[in-house]
Amino acid sequence: MTTITYRHTGRTHSSLPPSATFVPLITRIVDRWQQWRSERELESLSDDIRKDIGWPAINEAKNSKVQR
């Protein structure tokens, strides 16, 4: 008679393919790219339109970063 025992090694075997581990990284990259693109579109608007929607002027945004 043969006895087979299972020794738990602490490792977990994921059924996900190796490419699935890159999904969070790719998601962050896409989010940053979309944010950058949105900011570029807002910066391309005229000063009057940016003021109407509450977007700070370019010189105000730069000064707020320096004061921190």
PDB file of N, CA, C, O and CB in Angstrom:
ATOM      1  N   MET A   1       0.846  -1.170   0.000  1.00  0.00           N
ATOM      2  CA  MET A   1       0.000   0.000   0.000  1.00  0.00           C
ATOM      3  C   MET A   1       0.892   1.234   0.000  1.00  0.00           C
ATOM      4  O   MET A   1       1.883   1.290   0.728  1.00  0.00           O
ATOM      5  CB  MET A   1      -0.963  -0.002   1.216  1.00  0.00           C
ATOM      6  N   THR A   2       0.529   2.245  -0.839  1.00  0.00           N
ATOM      7  CA  THR A   2       1.302   3.475  -0.960  1.00  0.00           C
ATOM      8  C   THR A   2       0.504   4.629  -0.363  1.00  0.00           C
ATOM      9  O   THR A   2      -0.693   4.776  -0.609  1.00  0.00           O
ATOM     10  CB  THR A   2       1.663   3.762  -2.443  1.00  0.00           C
ATOM     11  N   THR A   3       1.202   5.446   0.429  1.00  0.00           N
ATOM     12  CA  THR A   3       0.560   6.625   1.003  1.00  0.00           C
ATOM     13  C   THR A   3       1.162   7.869   0.358  1.00  0.00           C
ATOM     14  O   THR A   3       2.383   8.024   0.321  1.00  0.00           O
ATOM     15  CB  THR A   3       0.728   6.661   2.557  1.00  0.00           C
ATOM     16  N   ILE A   4       0.326   8.736  -0.138  1.00  0.00           N
ATOM     17  CA  ILE A   4       0.779   9.996  -0.752  1.00  0.00           C
ATOM     18  C   ILE A   4       0.335  11.126   0.153  1.00  0.00           C
ATOM     19  O   ILE A   4      -0.843  11.250   0.486  1.00  0.00           O
ATOM     20  CB  ILE A   4       0.206  10.180  -2.213  1.00  0.00           C
ATOM     21  N   THR A   5       1.287  11.942   0.544  1.00  0.00           N
ATOM     22  CA  THR A   5       0.952  13.085   1.391  1.00  0.00           C
ATOM     23  C   THR A   5       1.213  14.372   0.614  1.00  0.00           C
ATOM     24  O   THR A   5       2.042  14.410  -0.295  1.00  0.00           O
ATOM     25  CB  THR A   5       1.772  13.062   2.717  1.00  0.00           C
ATOM     26  N   TYR A   6       0.506  15.398   0.982  1.00  0.00           N
ATOM     27  CA  TYR A   6       0.654  16.708   0.350  1.00  0.00           C
ATOM     28  C   TYR A   6       1.302  17.633   1.348  1.00  0.00           C
ATOM     29  O   TYR A   6       0.813  17.807   2.464  1.00  0.00           O
ATOM     30  CB  TYR A   6      -0.714  17.276  -0.134  1.00  0.00           C
ATOM     31  N   ARG A   7       2.404  18.225   0.940  1.00  0.00           N
ATOM     32  CA  ARG A   7       3.107  19.182   1.797  1.00  0.00           C
ATOM     33  C   ARG A   7       2.824  20.582   1.267  1.00  0.00           C
ATOM     34  O   ARG A   7       3.139  20.894   0.119  1.00  0.00           O
ATOM     35  CB  ARG A   7       4.655  18.892   1.838  1.00  0.00           C
ATOM     36  N   HIS A   8       2.241  21.408   2.092  1.00  0.00           N
ATOM     37  CA  HIS A   8       1.933  22.787   1.689  1.00  0.00           C
ATOM     38  C   HIS A   8       3.216  23.605   1.722  1.00  0.00           C
ATOM     39  O   HIS A   8       3.881  23.688   2.754  1.00  0.00           O
ATOM     40  CB  HIS A   8       0.846  23.423   2.620  1.00  0.00           C
ATOM     41  N   THR A   9       3.565  24.214   0.579  1.00  0.00           N
ATOM     42  CA  THR A   9       4.811  24.974   0.495  1.00  0.00           C
ATOM     43  C   THR A   9       4.597  26.467   0.645  1.00  0.00           C
ATOM     44  O   THR A   9       5.566  27.225   0.684  1.00  0.00           O
ATOM     45  CB  THR A   9       5.495  24.698  -0.811  1.00  0.00           C
ATOM     46  N   GLY A  10       3.362  26.903   0.730  1.00  0.00           N
ATOM     47  CA  GLY A  10       3.096  28.326   0.878  1.00  0.00           C
ATOM     48  C   GLY A  10       2.938  29.029  -0.461  1.00  0.00           C
ATOM     49  O   GLY A  10       2.514  30.184  -0.501  1.00  0.00           O
ATOM     50  N   ARG A  11       3.261  28.376  -1.527  1.00  0.00           N
ATOM     51  CA  ARG A  11       3.098  28.958  -2.850  1.00  0.00           C
ATOM     52  C   ARG A  11       1.673  28.718  -3.323  1.00  0.00           C
ATOM     53  O   ARG A  11       1.072  27.677  -3.060  1.00  0.00           O
ATOM     54  CB  ARG A  11       4.122  28.363  -3.853  1.00  0.00           C
ATOM     55  N   THR A  12       1.162  29.695  -4.015  1.00  0.00           N
ATOM     56  CA  THR A  12      -0.145  29.525  -4.617  1.00  0.00           C
ATOM     57  C   THR A  12       0.027  29.463  -6.120  1.00  0.00           C
ATOM     58  O   THR A  12       0.793  30.232  -6.701  1.00  0.00           O
ATOM     59  CB  THR A  12      -1.109  30.668  -4.210  1.00  0.00           C
ATOM     60  N   HIS A  13      -0.661  28.581  -6.718  1.00  0.00           N
ATOM     61  CA  HIS A  13      -0.588  28.440  -8.161  1.00  0.00           C
ATOM     62  C   HIS A  13      -1.784  29.156  -8.757  1.00  0.00           C
ATOM     63  O   HIS A  13      -2.933  28.780  -8.524  1.00  0.00           O
ATOM     64  CB  HIS A  13      -0.551  26.941  -8.590  1.00  0.00           C
ATOM     65  N   SER A  14      -1.503  30.171  -9.513  1.00  0.00           N
ATOM     66  CA  SER A  14      -2.569  30.938 -10.118  1.00  0.00           C
ATOM     67  C   SER A  14      -2.967  30.324 -11.453  1.00  0.00           C
ATOM     68  O   SER A  14      -2.119  29.863 -12.218  1.00  0.00           O
ATOM     69  CB  SER A  14      -2.146  32.395 -10.300  1.00  0.00           C
ATOM     70  N   SER A  15      -4.245  30.325 -11.716  1.00  0.00           N
ATOM     71  CA  SER A  15      -4.714  29.805 -12.999  1.00  0.00           C
ATOM     72  C   SER A  15      -4.698  30.887 -14.068  1.00  0.00           C
ATOM     73  O   SER A  15      -5.068  30.629 -15.213  1.00  0.00           O
ATOM     74  CB  SER A  15      -6.122  29.228 -12.860  1.00  0.00           C
ATOM     75  N   LEU A  16      -4.267  32.115 -13.704  1.00  0.00           N
ATOM     76  CA  LEU A  16      -4.203  33.202 -14.665  1.00  0.00           C
ATOM     77  C   LEU A  16      -2.983  33.052 -15.566  1.00  0.00           C
ATOM     78  O   LEU A  16      -1.944  32.564 -15.123  1.00  0.00           O
ATOM     79  CB  LEU A  16      -4.171  34.549 -13.947  1.00  0.00           C
ATOM     80  N   PRO A  17      -3.097  33.459 -16.798  1.00  0.00           N
ATOM     81  CA  PRO A  17      -1.928  33.406 -17.676  1.00  0.00           C
ATOM     82  C   PRO A  17      -0.903  34.462 -17.256  1.00  0.00           C
ATOM     83  O   PRO A  17      -1.268  35.452 -16.623  1.00  0.00           O
ATOM     84  CB  PRO A  17      -2.345  33.616 -19.153  1.00  0.00           C
ATOM     85  N   PRO A  18       0.356  34.268 -17.593  1.00  0.00           N
ATOM     86  CA  PRO A  18       1.382  35.237 -17.194  1.00  0.00           C
ATOM     87  C   PRO A  18       1.114  36.648 -17.699  1.00  0.00           C
ATOM     88  O   PRO A  18       1.511  37.614 -17.049  1.00  0.00           O
ATOM     89  CB  PRO A  18       2.723  34.785 -17.689  1.00  0.00           C
ATOM     90  N   SER A  19       0.456  36.787 -18.831  1.00  0.00           N
ATOM     91  CA  SER A  19       0.177  38.125 -19.359  1.00  0.00           C
ATOM     92  C   SER A  19      -0.825  38.887 -18.498  1.00  0.00           C
ATOM     93  O   SER A  19      -0.886  40.114 -18.582  1.00  0.00           O
ATOM     94  CB  SER A  19      -0.347  38.025 -20.782  1.00  0.00           C
ATOM     95  N   ALA A  20      -1.608  38.201 -17.674  1.00  0.00           N
ATOM     96  CA  ALA A  20      -2.603  38.864 -16.835  1.00  0.00           C
ATOM     97  C   ALA A  20      -1.945  39.665 -15.717  1.00  0.00           C
ATOM     98  O   ALA A  20      -2.576  40.562 -15.158  1.00  0.00           O
ATOM     99  CB  ALA A  20      -3.565  37.838 -16.243  1.00  0.00           C
ATOM    100  N   THR A  21      -0.708  39.367 -15.381  1.00  0.00           N
ATOM    101  CA  THR A  21      -0.037  40.130 -14.336  1.00  0.00           C
ATOM    102  C   THR A  21       0.324  41.533 -14.805  1.00  0.00           C
ATOM    103  O   THR A  21       0.599  42.405 -13.982  1.00  0.00           O
ATOM    104  CB  THR A  21       1.213  39.401 -13.878  1.00  0.00           C
ATOM    105  N   PHE A  22       0.327  41.763 -16.115  1.00  0.00           N
ATOM    106  CA  PHE A  22       0.648  43.072 -16.646  1.00  0.00           C
ATOM    107  C   PHE A  22      -0.568  43.975 -16.766  1.00  0.00           C
ATOM    108  O   PHE A  22      -0.428  45.161 -17.066  1.00  0.00           O
ATOM    109  CB  PHE A  22       1.302  42.929 -17.979  1.00  0.00           C
ATOM    110  N   VAL A  23      -1.744  43.442 -16.541  1.00  0.00           N
ATOM    111  CA  VAL A  23      -2.970  44.217 -16.706  1.00  0.00           C
ATOM    112  C   VAL A  23      -2.997  45.445 -15.796  1.00  0.00           C
ATOM    113  O   VAL A  23      -3.330  46.523 -16.286  1.00  0.00           O
ATOM    114  CB  VAL A  23      -4.180  43.341 -16.427  1.00  0.00           C
ATOM    115  N   PRO A  24      -2.670  45.355 -14.501  1.00  0.00           N
ATOM    116  CA  PRO A  24      -2.678  46.565 -13.672  1.00  0.00           C
ATOM    117  C   PRO A  24      -1.680  47.624 -14.169  1.00  0.00           C
ATOM    118  O   PRO A  24      -1.976  48.819 -14.138  1.00  0.00           O
ATOM    119  CB  PRO A  24      -2.361  46.199 -12.223  1.00  0.00           C
ATOM    120  N   LEU A  25      -0.528  47.194 -14.615  1.00  0.00           N
ATOM    121  CA  LEU A  25       0.458  48.133 -15.126  1.00  0.00           C
ATOM    122  C   LEU A  25      -0.057  48.821 -16.381  1.00  0.00           C
ATOM    123  O   LEU A  25       0.060  50.039 -16.519  1.00  0.00           O
ATOM    124  CB  LEU A  25       1.779  47.421 -15.415  1.00  0.00           C
ATOM    125  N   ILE A  26      -0.618  48.053 -17.284  1.00  0.00           N
ATOM    126  CA  ILE A  26      -1.147  48.619 -18.523  1.00  0.00           C
ATOM    127  C   ILE A  26      -2.309  49.560 -18.225  1.00  0.00           C
ATOM    128  O   ILE A  26      -2.450  50.600 -18.870  1.00  0.00           O
ATOM    129  CB  ILE A  26      -1.596  47.501 -19.482  1.00  0.00           C
ATOM    130  N   THR A  27      -3.134  49.203 -17.260  1.00  0.00           N
ATOM    131  CA  THR A  27      -4.262  50.054 -16.878  1.00  0.00           C
ATOM    132  C   THR A  27      -3.769  51.390 -16.351  1.00  0.00           C
ATOM    133  O   THR A  27      -4.322  52.431 -16.706  1.00  0.00           O
ATOM    134  CB  THR A  27      -5.135  49.359 -15.824  1.00  0.00           C
ATOM    135  N   ARG A  28      -2.727  51.385 -15.501  1.00  0.00           N
ATOM    136  CA  ARG A  28      -2.177  52.638 -14.989  1.00  0.00           C
ATOM    137  C   ARG A  28      -1.582  53.485 -16.101  1.00  0.00           C
ATOM    138  O   ARG A  28      -1.744  54.706 -16.103  1.00  0.00           O
ATOM    139  CB  ARG A  28      -1.121  52.356 -13.934  1.00  0.00           C
ATOM    140  N   ILE A  29      -0.902  52.859 -17.038  1.00  0.00           N
ATOM    141  CA  ILE A  29      -0.310  53.596 -18.152  1.00  0.00           C
ATOM    142  C   ILE A  29      -1.399  54.249 -18.993  1.00  0.00           C
ATOM    143  O   ILE A  29      -1.272  55.413 -19.373  1.00  0.00           O
ATOM    144  CB  ILE A  29       0.553  52.666 -19.022  1.00  0.00           C
ATOM    145  N   VAL A  30      -2.461  53.516 -19.287  1.00  0.00           N
ATOM    146  CA  VAL A  30      -3.564  54.058 -20.084  1.00  0.00           C
ATOM    147  C   VAL A  30      -4.243  55.204 -19.340  1.00  0.00           C
ATOM    148  O   VAL A  30      -4.576  56.221 -19.948  1.00  0.00           O
ATOM    149  CB  VAL A  30      -4.590  52.953 -20.418  1.00  0.00           C
ATOM    150  N   ASP A  31      -4.453  55.052 -18.024  1.00  0.00           N
ATOM    151  CA  ASP A  31      -5.082  56.113 -17.241  1.00  0.00           C
ATOM    152  C   ASP A  31      -4.241  57.380 -17.255  1.00  0.00           C
ATOM    153  O   ASP A  31      -4.772  58.476 -17.429  1.00  0.00           O
ATOM    154  CB  ASP A  31      -5.307  55.652 -15.804  1.00  0.00           C
ATOM    155  N   ARG A  32      -2.925  57.238 -17.073  1.00  0.00           N
ATOM    156  CA  ARG A  32      -2.048  58.412 -17.096  1.00  0.00           C
ATOM    157  C   ARG A  32      -2.047  59.083 -18.467  1.00  0.00           C
ATOM    158  O   ARG A  32      -2.044  60.310 -18.562  1.00  0.00           O
ATOM    159  CB  ARG A  32      -0.621  58.017 -16.709  1.00  0.00           C
ATOM    160  N   TRP A  33      -2.049  58.270 -19.535  1.00  0.00           N
ATOM    161  CA  TRP A  33      -2.044  58.819 -20.880  1.00  0.00           C
ATOM    162  C   TRP A  33      -3.339  59.592 -21.148  1.00  0.00           C
ATOM    163  O   TRP A  33      -3.306  60.665 -21.751  1.00  0.00           O
ATOM    164  CB  TRP A  33      -1.861  57.696 -21.916  1.00  0.00           C
ATOM    165  N   GLN A  34      -4.481  59.052 -20.703  1.00  0.00           N
ATOM    166  CA  GLN A  34      -5.745  59.751 -20.889  1.00  0.00           C
ATOM    167  C   GLN A  34      -5.797  61.039 -20.075  1.00  0.00           C
ATOM    168  O   GLN A  34      -6.339  62.045 -20.532  1.00  0.00           O
ATOM    169  CB  GLN A  34      -6.906  58.846 -20.508  1.00  0.00           C
ATOM    170  N   GLN A  35      -5.230  61.008 -18.862  1.00  0.00           N
ATOM    171  CA  GLN A  35      -5.183  62.214 -18.044  1.00  0.00           C
ATOM    172  C   GLN A  35      -4.323  63.274 -18.720  1.00  0.00           C
ATOM    173  O   GLN A  35      -4.703  64.443 -18.767  1.00  0.00           O
ATOM    174  CB  GLN A  35      -4.640  61.897 -16.638  1.00  0.00           C
ATOM    175  N   TRP A  36      -3.175  62.876 -19.240  1.00  0.00           N
ATOM    176  CA  TRP A  36      -2.277  63.806 -19.920  1.00  0.00           C
ATOM    177  C   TRP A  36      -2.978  64.409 -21.138  1.00  0.00           C
ATOM    178  O   TRP A  36      -2.893  65.614 -21.375  1.00  0.00           O
ATOM    179  CB  TRP A  36      -0.967  63.095 -20.342  1.00  0.00           C
ATOM    180  N   ARG A  37      -3.671  63.563 -21.911  1.00  0.00           N
ATOM    181  CA  ARG A  37      -4.370  64.032 -23.098  1.00  0.00           C
ATOM    182  C   ARG A  37      -5.479  65.015 -22.730  1.00  0.00           C
ATOM    183  O   ARG A  37      -5.668  66.015 -23.422  1.00  0.00           O
ATOM    184  CB  ARG A  37      -4.949  62.850 -23.875  1.00  0.00           C
ATOM    185  N   SER A  38      -6.210  64.747 -21.655  1.00  0.00           N
ATOM    186  CA  SER A  38      -7.272  65.654 -21.213  1.00  0.00           C
ATOM    187  C   SER A  38      -6.705  66.994 -20.778  1.00  0.00           C
ATOM    188  O   SER A  38      -7.262  68.045 -21.096  1.00  0.00           O
ATOM    189  CB  SER A  38      -8.067  65.028 -20.068  1.00  0.00           C
ATOM    190  N   GLU A  39      -5.597  66.956 -20.052  1.00  0.00           N
ATOM    191  CA  GLU A  39      -4.970  68.207 -19.629  1.00  0.00           C
ATOM    192  C   GLU A  39      -4.480  69.011 -20.824  1.00  0.00           C
ATOM    193  O   GLU A  39      -4.603  70.236 -20.843  1.00  0.00           O
ATOM    194  CB  GLU A  39      -3.808  67.926 -18.679  1.00  0.00           C
ATOM    195  N   ARG A  40      -3.924  68.326 -21.825  1.00  0.00           N
ATOM    196  CA  ARG A  40      -3.473  69.017 -23.032  1.00  0.00           C
ATOM    197  C   ARG A  40      -4.647  69.681 -23.744  1.00  0.00           C
ATOM    198  O   ARG A  40      -4.513  70.801 -24.238  1.00  0.00           O
ATOM    199  CB  ARG A  40      -2.762  68.038 -23.979  1.00  0.00           C
ATOM    200  N   GLU A  41      -5.794  69.009 -23.805  1.00  0.00           N
ATOM    201  CA  GLU A  41      -6.966  69.592 -24.443  1.00  0.00           C
ATOM    202  C   GLU A  41      -7.459  70.807 -23.671  1.00  0.00           C
ATOM    203  O   GLU A  41      -7.838  71.813 -24.270  1.00  0.00           O
ATOM    204  CB  GLU A  41      -8.080  68.554 -24.561  1.00  0.00           C
ATOM    205  N   LEU A  42      -7.456  70.718 -22.334  1.00  0.00           N
ATOM    206  CA  LEU A  42      -7.875  71.865 -21.527  1.00  0.00           C
ATOM    207  C   LEU A  42      -6.911  73.036 -21.676  1.00  0.00           C
ATOM    208  O   LEU A  42      -7.335  74.190 -21.741  1.00  0.00           O
ATOM    209  CB  LEU A  42      -7.984  71.467 -20.057  1.00  0.00           C
ATOM    210  N   GLU A  43      -5.624  72.740 -21.729  1.00  0.00           N
ATOM    211  CA  GLU A  43      -4.636  73.805 -21.883  1.00  0.00           C
ATOM    212  C   GLU A  43      -4.736  74.479 -23.247  1.00  0.00           C
ATOM    213  O   GLU A  43      -4.335  75.633 -23.397  1.00  0.00           O
ATOM    214  CB  GLU A  43      -3.233  73.251 -21.683  1.00  0.00           C
ATOM    215  N   SER A  44      -5.265  73.771 -24.241  1.00  0.00           N
ATOM    216  CA  SER A  44      -5.368  74.358 -25.572  1.00  0.00           C
ATOM    217  C   SER A  44      -6.575  75.289 -25.703  1.00  0.00           C
ATOM    218  O   SER A  44      -6.684  76.021 -26.687  1.00  0.00           O
ATOM    219  CB  SER A  44      -5.452  73.260 -26.615  1.00  0.00           C
ATOM    220  N   LEU A  45      -7.478  75.268 -24.727  1.00  0.00           N
ATOM    221  CA  LEU A  45      -8.630  76.158 -24.769  1.00  0.00           C
ATOM    222  C   LEU A  45      -8.200  77.600 -24.512  1.00  0.00           C
ATOM    223  O   LEU A  45      -7.136  77.845 -23.943  1.00  0.00           O
ATOM    224  CB  LEU A  45      -9.685  75.721 -23.742  1.00  0.00           C
ATOM    225  N   SER A  46      -9.019  78.537 -24.928  1.00  0.00           N
ATOM    226  CA  SER A  46      -8.694  79.953 -24.703  1.00  0.00           C
ATOM    227  C   SER A  46      -8.797  80.265 -23.207  1.00  0.00           C
ATOM    228  O   SER A  46      -9.422  79.530 -22.443  1.00  0.00           O
ATOM    229  CB  SER A  46      -9.647  80.886 -25.528  1.00  0.00           C
ATOM    230  N   ASP A  47      -8.171  81.368 -22.816  1.00  0.00           N
ATOM    231  CA  ASP A  47      -8.176  81.763 -21.400  1.00  0.00           C
ATOM    232  C   ASP A  47      -9.591  82.006 -20.884  1.00  0.00           C
ATOM    233  O   ASP A  47      -9.910  81.652 -19.749  1.00  0.00           O
ATOM    234  CB  ASP A  47      -7.332  83.021 -21.200  1.00  0.00           C
ATOM    235  N   ASP A  48     -10.437  82.610 -21.715  1.00  0.00           N
ATOM    236  CA  ASP A  48     -11.802  82.900 -21.278  1.00  0.00           C
ATOM    237  C   ASP A  48     -12.587  81.623 -20.995  1.00  0.00           C
ATOM    238  O   ASP A  48     -13.293  81.538 -19.990  1.00  0.00           O
ATOM    239  CB  ASP A  48     -12.526  83.730 -22.330  1.00  0.00           C
ATOM    240  N   ILE A  49     -12.469  80.650 -21.859  1.00  0.00           N
ATOM    241  CA  ILE A  49     -13.203  79.392 -21.661  1.00  0.00           C
ATOM    242  C   ILE A  49     -12.669  78.664 -20.437  1.00  0.00           C
ATOM    243  O   ILE A  49     -13.451  78.132 -19.650  1.00  0.00           O
ATOM    244  CB  ILE A  49     -13.096  78.485 -22.913  1.00  0.00           C
ATOM    245  N   ARG A  50     -11.342  78.629 -20.259  1.00  0.00           N
ATOM    246  CA  ARG A  50     -10.783  77.966 -19.077  1.00  0.00           C
ATOM    247  C   ARG A  50     -11.242  78.648 -17.803  1.00  0.00           C
ATOM    248  O   ARG A  50     -11.525  77.983 -16.807  1.00  0.00           O
ATOM    249  CB  ARG A  50      -9.253  77.952 -19.140  1.00  0.00           C
ATOM    250  N   LYS A  51     -11.318  79.982 -17.826  1.00  0.00           N
ATOM    251  CA  LYS A  51     -11.772  80.711 -16.644  1.00  0.00           C
ATOM    252  C   LYS A  51     -13.240  80.395 -16.358  1.00  0.00           C
ATOM    253  O   LYS A  51     -13.633  80.266 -15.198  1.00  0.00           O
ATOM    254  CB  LYS A  51     -11.575  82.232 -16.834  1.00  0.00           C
ATOM    255  N   ASP A  52     -14.053  80.270 -17.416  1.00  0.00           N
ATOM    256  CA  ASP A  52     -15.473  79.974 -17.239  1.00  0.00           C
ATOM    257  C   ASP A  52     -15.703  78.594 -16.614  1.00  0.00           C
ATOM    258  O   ASP A  52     -16.638  78.422 -15.832  1.00  0.00           O
ATOM    259  CB  ASP A  52     -16.190  80.059 -18.579  1.00  0.00           C
ATOM    260  N   ILE A  53     -14.872  77.623 -16.945  1.00  0.00           N
ATOM    261  CA  ILE A  53     -15.064  76.283 -16.382  1.00  0.00           C
ATOM    262  C   ILE A  53     -14.290  76.075 -15.079  1.00  0.00           C
ATOM    263  O   ILE A  53     -14.379  75.010 -14.467  1.00  0.00           O
ATOM    264  CB  ILE A  53     -14.643  75.234 -17.395  1.00  0.00           C
ATOM    265  N   GLY A  54     -13.535  77.086 -14.655  1.00  0.00           N
ATOM    266  CA  GLY A  54     -12.849  77.011 -13.372  1.00  0.00           C
ATOM    267  C   GLY A  54     -11.448  76.430 -13.444  1.00  0.00           C
ATOM    268  O   GLY A  54     -10.864  76.121 -12.406  1.00  0.00           O
ATOM    269  N   TRP A  55     -10.893  76.274 -14.636  1.00  0.00           N
ATOM    270  CA  TRP A  55      -9.534  75.757 -14.790  1.00  0.00           C
ATOM    271  C   TRP A  55      -8.563  76.889 -14.517  1.00  0.00           C
ATOM    272  O   TRP A  55      -8.744  77.973 -15.072  1.00  0.00           O
ATOM    273  CB  TRP A  55      -9.306  75.156 -16.214  1.00  0.00           C
ATOM    274  N   PRO A  56      -7.530  76.697 -13.680  1.00  0.00           N
ATOM    275  CA  PRO A  56      -6.612  77.790 -13.366  1.00  0.00           C
ATOM    276  C   PRO A  56      -5.775  78.197 -14.576  1.00  0.00           C
ATOM    277  O   PRO A  56      -5.505  77.400 -15.475  1.00  0.00           O
ATOM    278  CB  PRO A  56      -5.697  77.391 -12.218  1.00  0.00           C
ATOM    279  N   ALA A  57      -5.379  79.456 -14.563  1.00  0.00           N
ATOM    280  CA  ALA A  57      -4.489  79.947 -15.618  1.00  0.00           C
ATOM    281  C   ALA A  57      -3.142  79.260 -15.493  1.00  0.00           C
ATOM    282  O   ALA A  57      -2.811  78.731 -14.432  1.00  0.00           O
ATOM    283  CB  ALA A  57      -4.324  81.491 -15.543  1.00  0.00           C
ATOM    284  N   ILE A  58      -2.366  79.261 -16.562  1.00  0.00           N
ATOM    285  CA  ILE A  58      -1.078  78.564 -16.569  1.00  0.00           C
ATOM    286  C   ILE A  58      -0.152  79.114 -15.491  1.00  0.00           C
ATOM    287  O   ILE A  58       0.481  78.345 -14.767  1.00  0.00           O
ATOM    288  CB  ILE A  58      -0.412  78.684 -17.946  1.00  0.00           C
ATOM    289  N   ASN A  59      -0.067  80.443 -15.377  1.00  0.00           N
ATOM    290  CA  ASN A  59       0.844  81.027 -14.382  1.00  0.00           C
ATOM    291  C   ASN A  59       0.360  80.766 -12.958  1.00  0.00           C
ATOM    292  O   ASN A  59       1.183  80.660 -12.049  1.00  0.00           O
ATOM    293  CB  ASN A  59       0.986  82.536 -14.614  1.00  0.00           C
ATOM    294  N   GLU A  60      -0.962  80.659 -12.737  1.00  0.00           N
ATOM    295  CA  GLU A  60      -1.467  80.339 -11.398  1.00  0.00           C
ATOM    296  C   GLU A  60      -1.128  78.900 -11.017  1.00  0.00           C
ATOM    297  O   GLU A  60      -0.786  78.624  -9.867  1.00  0.00           O
ATOM    298  CB  GLU A  60      -2.988  80.559 -11.329  1.00  0.00           C
ATOM    299  N   ALA A  61      -1.221  78.002 -11.962  1.00  0.00           N
ATOM    300  CA  ALA A  61      -0.921  76.595 -11.692  1.00  0.00           C
ATOM    301  C   ALA A  61       0.548  76.411 -11.354  1.00  0.00           C
ATOM    302  O   ALA A  61       0.884  75.642 -10.454  1.00  0.00           O
ATOM    303  CB  ALA A  61      -1.297  75.723 -12.895  1.00  0.00           C
ATOM    304  N   LYS A  62       1.414  77.096 -12.053  1.00  0.00           N
ATOM    305  CA  LYS A  62       2.849  76.976 -11.769  1.00  0.00           C
ATOM    306  C   LYS A  62       3.193  77.568 -10.413  1.00  0.00           C
ATOM    307  O   LYS A  62       4.016  77.011  -9.688  1.00  0.00           O
ATOM    308  CB  LYS A  62       3.670  77.665 -12.860  1.00  0.00           C
ATOM    309  N   ASN A  63       2.570  78.694 -10.058  1.00  0.00           N
ATOM    310  CA  ASN A  63       2.856  79.319  -8.758  1.00  0.00           C
ATOM    311  C   ASN A  63       2.370  78.460  -7.597  1.00  0.00           C
ATOM    312  O   ASN A  63       3.014  78.429  -6.548  1.00  0.00           O
ATOM    313  CB  ASN A  63       2.207  80.701  -8.682  1.00  0.00           C
ATOM    314  N   SER A  64       1.262  77.772  -7.759  1.00  0.00           N
ATOM    315  CA  SER A  64       0.756  76.937  -6.663  1.00  0.00           C
ATOM    316  C   SER A  64       1.677  75.774  -6.374  1.00  0.00           C
ATOM    317  O   SER A  64       1.776  75.339  -5.226  1.00  0.00           O
ATOM    318  CB  SER A  64      -0.631  76.419  -6.989  1.00  0.00           C
ATOM    319  N   LYS A  65       2.358  75.257  -7.394  1.00  0.00           N
ATOM    320  CA  LYS A  65       3.296  74.159  -7.182  1.00  0.00           C
ATOM    321  C   LYS A  65       4.549  74.632  -6.466  1.00  0.00           C
ATOM    322  O   LYS A  65       5.118  73.897  -5.659  1.00  0.00           O
ATOM    323  CB  LYS A  65       3.667  73.516  -8.510  1.00  0.00           C
ATOM    324  N   VAL A  66       4.983  75.847  -6.754  1.00  0.00           N
ATOM    325  CA  VAL A  66       6.203  76.372  -6.148  1.00  0.00           C
ATOM    326  C   VAL A  66       5.999  76.658  -4.675  1.00  0.00           C
ATOM    327  O   VAL A  66       6.926  76.476  -3.885  1.00  0.00           O
ATOM    328  CB  VAL A  66       6.657  77.635  -6.866  1.00  0.00           C
ATOM    329  N   GLN A  67       4.807  77.105  -4.276  1.00  0.00           N
ATOM    330  CA  GLN A  67       4.551  77.499  -2.894  1.00  0.00           C
ATOM    331  C   GLN A  67       4.451  76.307  -1.958  1.00  0.00           C
ATOM    332  O   GLN A  67       4.584  76.484  -0.747  1.00  0.00           O
ATOM    333  CB  GLN A  67       3.283  78.308  -2.817  1.00  0.00           C
ATOM    334  N   ARG A  68       4.226  75.120  -2.456  1.00  0.00           N
ATOM    335  CA  ARG A  68       4.069  73.957  -1.586  1.00  0.00           C
ATOM    336  C   ARG A  68       5.309  73.583  -0.913  1.00  0.00           C
ATOM    337  O   ARG A  68       5.328  72.620  -0.147  1.00  0.00           O
ATOM    338  CB  ARG A  68       3.577  72.809  -2.330  1.00  0.00           C
TER     339      ARG A  68
END
